[in-house]
Amino acid sequence: MLVPALQPVFRTFPITSDQWWLVLGLSALVIPAVEIAKAFDRRRLAARGAPLGPAPSVRL
């Protein structure tokens, strides 16, 4: 959200619609990239004979 009164404080500026499309396009590439990486990992683990069940949950 752009708040004009806070622009000098945070040194922000409005971006053009072309810049928004670039941001949306690049951010949309993250999901396919992660899915491709996961597919390669699954293939690598299958070649080793590792079980392909769900990943163990991690507790923080």
N, C-alpha and C positions, 0 to 999 in steps of 0.2 A: 504494500500500500504506500502510496506517495503522499506525504504530508508536507505541503510547501513550506510551512513554518519551520520544519525541522531540517530542510535541505542544507542550510549552512552548517548546522551542528554535525550532521553525519556525512557531509560532503557528497550527497546523492544528487542525481539528476534523472529526469525522465528519459526513458529509452523509446526508440522508434518501433513501429510495428515490425519492421524487418529484423530488428534486434530481438524482439520477442519471438518471432518465428524461429530464429537461429537458436535461441535458448530452449524453446520447446522441442525443436528437432533433435538437438544434441542430447537433451535429457531423455528423450524417448528411446535413444539408442542404448541406454544403460541396461534396460531389461533384456533385450535380445543378446547383448554381449555377455551378460551373466549366465543366461540360459545356455549359450554356446559353450562357455567355459565349464559349466556343470556337465554338459553332455560329454565333453572331452575327458573330464575327470571320471565320469562313470565308465566310459569306454576303457580308460587306462586301468581302473580298478578291476573291471571285468576281465581284462587280459591277464591280470595277476591272479585271478581266482578269488578275489575278495568278495565278501557278501555285499549285495546291493540293496539291503534293507534301508529303512529310514535312518537318517543321521541321528546320533544320540543327542538328547537335549542337554543344553548347557545351563547350569544354574549360576546366577551371578550373586 
